[in-house]
Amino acid sequence: MEITAETVRGLAALAQLELDDAEVERMRVDLAAILDYVDQLSALDVEGVPPTAHVLDVDTPFRSDDHVRRLPVSEVVRNAPDHDDNSYVVPKILE
């Protein structure tokens, strides 16, 4: 894909960046290199590879879903600067 200076300027405007001509040219070259690299990835055969595959054999650690003791609400809100019976009271910031 050809990356033009106008494309870079459009992307810079969307990102609210101000780029001079030298920066536009450098970004044009960098973006073209990135897209060329990504295009190489499309040549890989990924048939049968699950989308969540990982290079390393890593298992996601799960914790047991055990019941744990919970604090009563009155104890949770006890140290709050302002609270009602079961929740924190915060100052209103919107009218």
Backbone bond lengths (Angstrom), bond angles and torsions (degrees), N, CA, C in turn:
res aa  C-N    CA-C-N  psi(-1)  N-CA   C-N-CA  omega(-1)  CA-C   N-CA-C  phi
1 M - - - 1.452 - - 1.524 108.62 -
2 E 1.293 116.48 132.18 1.459 121.79 179.67 1.525 109.95 -83.14
3 I 1.305 116.03 123.62 1.463 121.97 176.29 1.522 107.44 -99.49
4 T 1.314 115.63 120.49 1.457 120.13 -179.86 1.523 110.20 -100.29
5 A 1.326 115.04 165.76 1.463 120.16 176.97 1.527 110.13 -62.46
6 E 1.338 116.70 -34.18 1.464 119.88 178.87 1.530 111.14 -66.36
7 T 1.331 116.49 -36.30 1.465 120.60 176.59 1.522 110.38 -63.27
8 V 1.339 116.42 -44.51 1.460 120.95 179.52 1.522 110.48 -63.89
9 R 1.327 116.65 -42.26 1.471 119.53 179.01 1.533 110.71 -64.03
10 G 1.330 117.10 -38.47 1.459 120.49 177.36 1.513 111.86 -64.15
11 L 1.342 116.42 -43.23 1.464 119.98 177.10 1.519 111.03 -64.98
12 A 1.329 116.53 -39.75 1.465 120.30 178.58 1.525 110.49 -63.08
13 A 1.320 117.05 -39.14 1.465 120.40 178.72 1.528 110.28 -64.87
14 L 1.333 116.70 -41.52 1.468 119.80 178.15 1.521 111.19 -63.18
15 A 1.333 117.08 -35.54 1.459 121.80 179.87 1.523 112.18 -87.88
16 Q 1.329 115.91 2.70 1.466 122.91 -178.97 1.527 111.31 55.45
17 L 1.349 114.51 47.57 1.456 121.83 177.05 1.519 109.09 -110.90
18 E 1.298 115.71 143.31 1.458 120.94 174.02 1.519 107.58 -105.68
19 L 1.333 116.90 116.00 1.454 121.92 -179.06 1.522 109.87 -117.16
20 D 1.341 116.62 137.34 1.457 118.77 173.42 1.532 108.22 -83.93
21 D 1.324 117.62 176.68 1.469 121.11 -174.60 1.521 112.75 -61.10
22 A 1.342 117.27 -36.95 1.466 120.25 179.43 1.525 110.32 -66.97
23 E 1.322 116.93 -40.46 1.470 120.59 178.62 1.518 111.30 -67.66
24 V 1.334 116.72 -37.44 1.467 120.35 178.03 1.522 109.63 -61.51
25 E 1.333 116.93 -44.21 1.458 120.22 -179.63 1.531 111.16 -65.47
26 R 1.331 117.11 -42.43 1.466 120.65 178.95 1.533 110.40 -63.09
27 M 1.324 117.08 -42.59 1.467 120.71 178.90 1.521 110.76 -66.97
28 R 1.334 117.62 -35.68 1.464 121.16 178.72 1.527 109.77 -62.04
29 V 1.323 116.59 -45.29 1.465 121.20 179.34 1.528 110.16 -65.57
30 D 1.333 117.20 -45.10 1.465 121.09 -179.21 1.527 111.64 -63.32
31 L 1.329 117.11 -44.73 1.471 120.09 179.97 1.526 111.39 -64.60
32 A 1.323 116.95 -38.42 1.466 120.41 177.85 1.524 110.01 -63.62
33 A 1.332 117.62 -41.37 1.468 120.67 178.73 1.524 111.06 -64.99
34 I 1.328 117.06 -40.47 1.467 120.79 178.96 1.520 110.42 -63.32
35 L 1.320 116.87 -45.75 1.463 119.87 -179.57 1.526 111.81 -66.94
36 D 1.332 117.87 -34.72 1.470 120.16 175.30 1.524 110.41 -63.34
37 Y 1.324 117.02 -40.99 1.454 120.92 178.99 1.525 110.72 -64.92
38 V 1.315 116.72 -45.00 1.468 120.46 179.00 1.523 110.12 -62.82
39 D 1.320 117.02 -35.88 1.462 120.76 178.31 1.527 110.76 -63.34
40 Q 1.326 117.98 -32.99 1.464 121.06 176.83 1.533 110.65 -63.71
41 L 1.308 116.81 -32.65 1.464 120.18 -179.60 1.525 111.89 -65.24
42 S 1.336 116.91 -28.11 1.463 119.06 -179.45 1.532 111.48 -69.12
43 A 1.319 117.71 -15.93 1.461 120.81 178.82 1.525 112.44 -81.26
44 L 1.322 117.50 -11.57 1.463 120.82 -178.75 1.523 111.30 -73.42
45 D 1.331 115.66 142.67 1.462 121.06 176.25 1.526 108.09 -87.57
46 V 1.308 116.44 108.83 1.459 121.39 -179.38 1.528 111.39 -113.01
47 E 1.303 116.30 19.57 1.458 120.61 178.46 1.522 109.33 -62.25
48 G 1.305 117.26 125.70 1.454 122.35 178.32 1.519 114.30 85.54
49 V 1.322 117.70 -0.64 1.459 120.44 177.80 1.523 107.85 -91.97
50 P 1.317 118.20 119.67 1.465 118.69 -179.09 1.537 110.68 -65.90
51 P 1.329 117.25 149.22 1.466 120.11 -177.15 1.523 113.35 -63.72
52 T 1.314 117.87 -15.77 1.462 120.61 -179.73 1.522 111.67 -102.85
53 A 1.322 117.38 16.96 1.462 120.92 -179.24 1.522 109.87 -65.38
54 H 1.321 115.58 151.21 1.459 121.61 -179.50 1.525 108.15 -130.63
55 V 1.299 116.68 146.88 1.455 121.14 -179.47 1.519 111.09 -61.40
56 L 1.323 116.55 -40.74 1.453 121.65 179.48 1.515 110.15 -94.21
57 D 1.311 115.83 154.29 1.465 120.38 177.29 1.529 108.20 -82.10
58 V 1.327 115.92 84.97 1.457 121.96 -175.37 1.524 108.67 -116.08
59 D 1.320 115.40 129.35 1.454 120.17 174.98 1.523 108.39 -99.01
60 T 1.299 116.00 142.98 1.449 120.43 176.29 1.518 108.35 -77.72
61 P 1.317 116.54 122.73 1.471 117.62 -179.68 1.527 110.57 -74.06
62 F 1.290 115.88 127.62 1.458 121.05 176.45 1.517 108.62 -110.96
63 R 1.295 115.65 143.56 1.455 118.73 174.77 1.523 107.56 -95.92
64 S 1.292 115.68 156.00 1.451 118.49 177.67 1.527 108.76 -70.06
65 D 1.288 115.66 147.23 1.460 121.31 -177.38 1.520 108.84 -92.52
66 D 1.315 115.28 63.97 1.453 120.89 -177.48 1.518 110.91 -88.47
67 H 1.307 114.70 150.78 1.454 120.62 175.50 1.522 108.49 -73.60
68 V 1.317 115.42 131.67 1.463 119.31 178.37 1.516 109.03 -120.84
69 R 1.300 115.36 155.76 1.462 120.01 -179.80 1.516 109.52 -68.97
70 R 1.309 116.46 133.11 1.456 122.59 178.62 1.516 109.63 -106.46
71 L 1.331 115.73 147.64 1.460 119.68 176.10 1.519 109.91 -75.52
72 P 1.295 118.64 145.33 1.462 120.19 173.44 1.530 109.40 -66.93
73 V 1.305 116.77 147.92 1.464 121.93 -177.53 1.521 110.86 -56.64
74 S 1.288 118.02 -40.08 1.462 120.68 -178.87 1.532 111.28 -60.39
75 E 1.328 117.11 -34.14 1.461 120.21 178.53 1.531 110.98 -76.59
76 V 1.317 117.61 -32.56 1.464 121.31 179.68 1.524 110.50 -66.44
77 V 1.313 118.24 -44.57 1.470 121.13 -176.08 1.526 112.94 -87.96
78 R 1.307 118.11 -1.66 1.464 122.66 -174.75 1.524 112.97 -55.40
79 N 1.330 119.27 -42.07 1.458 122.09 -176.50 1.528 113.96 -91.79
80 A 1.299 117.77 3.03 1.465 119.97 179.67 1.527 109.49 -70.08
81 P 1.347 117.64 143.66 1.459 119.87 179.38 1.522 112.49 -59.03
82 D 1.343 116.36 -35.25 1.465 120.35 179.48 1.520 107.60 -146.46
83 H 1.310 116.60 130.14 1.462 120.64 179.76 1.517 109.36 -154.63
84 D 1.329 114.40 158.98 1.459 118.56 171.16 1.531 106.10 -105.11
85 D 1.290 118.96 -155.20 1.458 120.23 -173.66 1.533 114.05 -63.95
86 N 1.346 117.23 -33.11 1.466 117.12 -174.14 1.526 114.38 -141.28
87 S 1.319 119.31 18.58 1.466 119.38 178.62 1.523 111.08 -157.37
88 Y 1.330 115.03 162.96 1.460 121.06 175.67 1.520 108.53 -76.22
89 V 1.319 117.01 146.56 1.461 122.29 174.70 1.520 106.45 -111.48
90 V 1.344 115.30 122.48 1.467 120.26 -178.79 1.523 109.03 -118.64
91 P 1.324 117.66 156.61 1.468 119.41 179.38 1.524 111.18 -65.92
92 K 1.329 114.88 145.00 1.449 120.83 177.97 1.526 107.72 -73.40
93 I 1.365 116.40 131.78 1.461 119.12 179.74 1.521 112.53 -113.41
94 L 1.304 117.89 -12.95 1.471 121.84 178.32 1.516 109.29 -114.38
95 E 1.282 115.06 142.37 1.471 119.48 177.28 1.500 110.67 -90.49
